[in-house]
Amino acid sequence: MRTIYQLIFILIFAVTFIACEKRIDLDLDSANQMYVVEALVHDSLGDNFVMLSKTKPYNDNSSGMDKISGAIVKILDDQNNTFTLYEIAPGYYTDSTLQGINNREYTLTVSTEGKTFTAKSYLNPRVNIDSLSQEQTEELFWGDPDIPEYQINCHFTEPTGLGDFYRMKAFVFGEQEDGFIVMNDEYFDGKSTYLPIFETVFYEGDSVDIQFLNIDEANYRYFNALYYSQGGFVPGNPNSNIDGEGVIGYFGAYAKSERSIIVVPE
């Protein structure tokens, strides 16, 4: 069972991650539609994509966002390699040959409906997950005492030198869990440490994949502000690294380490 000291440790980290940026006040004209860009380049094949959509007009109460088809989408690295992404589903663009390389800067260009959006992101070297561990947590007031709940911890060794930024994602049976976990290295620079996946509760038998992403500062600020502005739901208007008129979202070049664990009874 988790000790009181472990609980305090988790709360300290939670406060650190959530409180390291000032609150961002939204300033959207809710009558206008906004373009939404969600774009990722990883240092691996097969999971690099650009998703394009548009918010609904203020008086449109239908759910979801409009997908944008027919755009011209390109990604260029600083070695003059250009990738033209093709649309494989409405609003979803990819290139199966695209793979990010450490220490390169990537530039995204999107042309659609007479507008052009651009963004840049630097792919920092990967920091590997050393291991994953589990521990049973104490039942809280709203928990079912007959159903054990577990916490997953991500263990890693952080390189020496301040100025690194990270994001963690959790997947259960292949489905990504809600929430954003982003952090900087201010409190664990150069140390071997572990961080709890405090956004999610896990249960016996869960098949869990954890991604540990080395991100740039612009992406760190975006997701940290997004957490504040509306609890992790796009669209919102925290400071974006997408340049252009009437656009929100992000473009990230990430080095990704990934490990899996199956939660077993303790």
N, C-alpha and C positions, 0 to 999 in steps of 0.2 A: 504493500500500500504506500501511497505517496506520503512522505513526511511533511510536516508543516514548513520545514526549511525548503524543501523542493517546491512547495506551492508558492512560497515567497519569491523564490528564484524565478519561477515562471511569470509571476505577476510583474516583477521588475523588468523582465525582458519585454513583456507585453506593453507596459507603459513606455519603455524606451522606444520600441518600434513605432508605436502609434503617436507618440508625443514629440517626435524629433523634428516635426515641421509645424509651422503655424497653420491655423485653420484657413482654408481658402474660401472666400466668399464668391458664390456664383453670380455671374453678370450676363446671363443669356437673355436675349429677346425671345420670349417663348412663342411669339407669333411667327418666327422665322424657322425654316427648316435648316438643319445643319448636316453637312457631310461627315461621315464617321469612317475613319481609317484605322484598321487594326492590322499591323504588319509585323512579321517575325522572320528573322534569319537566324538559324541555329548552326552550330558547327557539326552538323550531321545531315544526312540526306533524308528526304521524305517528309520533313515537318516544317517546311519553309513556305510561307503563304502571305497573301494580302487579302483581307476581307473589306469590301466596300459596301456602304449602305448610307441611307439618309433617314433622318428623323422624320416622324410624322408632323404634319402641320398642327398647330395648336388646337384646332377644332376637330381634328380627326381622332376619334376615340378607339380606333381599332388597335389591336395589339401588334407588337413587333415593329420592325423597321423595314423600309423599302430597300431591296437589294439593287445594287447598281451594276448593270451588265454593259458590255461593250466598251469598257475603259481600256486605255493603253497604259500598261503597268510595266515599269522597268526598274531593275536594281543594278547599280553600278558600283564596283569596288574601286579602291584607290590605285589599283594596278591596271585600270582601264578594261576590266572584264565586264561585259554587259550581259545581263540576263533579261529576256523579255518573257514575262509571265503570261500564261494562257489561262482562260477561264474554263474551269471544269464543272462548275455549278454556278447558279445565279449569284453574282457578287463575290465569288471565291476564285482567286487567281494563284497559280503556282508554277513552278518549273522543277521538274524531277532531277535536273542536273545541278541545281543550285545548292551549294554547301559553303557555309561561312568558314573563314580562315582567321585564326588568331592574329591580333594586332593589325587588322585591316579596318578601314573606315568604309561603311556602306552608305550609298545614297539612293533613296527611293524617289521615283518620279511617277505621279499618277496624273493622267489627262482624261477628263471626262466632262461632258456637257459644257464645253467651252471654258473649263477651269483647269488649272494645273496646281497640284500640290507636291511639295518636296519635303524631304526629311533626311537627316543624317544620324547614324549611330555607329559607335566604335565597338568592335568585338574584342573584349578583354580575354586573357587566357582563362582556361577552365580551372576551377577549384573543385577537386573531387570529393564526393561523399566517402568518408572512411567506412561508415557502417550505419545501420539503423537499429534502434532498440525500442522495446515496448515496456510499458509499466502500467499496472492497473491503477486507476484513480479512485479516490474516495467518492462515494455517492453524494451528490448535492441534493438540495431539497426537492428539485423537480425530477430527479432521476428515479429509475425503477431499481430498487435494491436487489431484485432477482436477476437483473441483466448486467453483468460486469461491463464496465466501460474502461477503455484503454487510451493511453497517450502514446504517440510515436515521437521519438527523439531522433534528430538528424545529427550525426557526429561528423566533424570535418576539421581540418587543420588550415587555419587562415594564414596566408602569406604575410610576411612582415612588410609594413609600409601602409600608412593610412591613405584613405581615398578609394577603398573598394566598396562596391555596392552589390547587394544580393537580393534575389527573389526566390521564394519557395512555392512550389505547387504540389498539391496532394491529389491523387487519383485513387478511387476505390472501385475495384472491378472495371477499370478503364474509364470511369466517368470522373471528370474533374470536379473537385469540391469547390464550393463557393468561398469567396474571401480572398484577400491579398495579404501575403506576408512579405514585406520588404524590410531591409535593414542595411545599416552601414557598419563599418568595422571599428567604430570608435571605442567600443568596450571589449573587443576581443582580438585586436590587431596582433597578428603573429602567434596566436595561441591555438592549441588543440582544445576544442570545446564542443558542446552540443546545444542545439536549439530545439525546443518543443514545437510541434505543429499544433499550436494552441487554438487555431480556428476550427478544428474538426475533432469530434469524438469518434473513436473507432471501437468495433465490437469483435468478439471472437469469430474467427473464420474470414474476416475481411482480408481481401488481397489488395495490398496498398503499394502504390508506386509513388515515390517522392522524387521530384525534380529540384535540383539545386542549381540556380542560374546566376552566373556572374554578369551583371548588367552595368550600363553606364549611368552617370549621375542624372541625366535628363529623364531616363526611364524610372529611376528611383523616385525622383521628385513627382513625376506624373502619378505613379501608383500610390505613393504615400498620400498625395493630395486627393486622389480619387477615393481612397478609403474614408477620408474625412468628409468629402463633399456629399457623397450619397451612398456610403456603405458598400462600395464596390460594384456599382452598376453603370455601364455605359448606356446612354451618353451623359456627359457632365462636362464642365469646362475648367478642370485644373490645367495648369500650364502644360501645353503639349509641345512636342518637338516637331509637329507637322506645320509647315509654313504654307499659308494660302488663305484665301478669304472664305469665311463661313465653314471652317473645318475643325473638327476635334478628333482626338484619338492619339495613337502612338505608333512609332516604328522602333523596333528593338533588334539589335544584333547581339545574340546571347551565346555564351559557351555553357553547355548543359552537361551536368553529371546526374545520373539517374540510378536509383537502386530500388529493390522491391522487398517486401516483407509480408508474411501472412501472420495475422494475429492469432496466437494460440493461448489456451487457458493457462493461468498461472496457479 
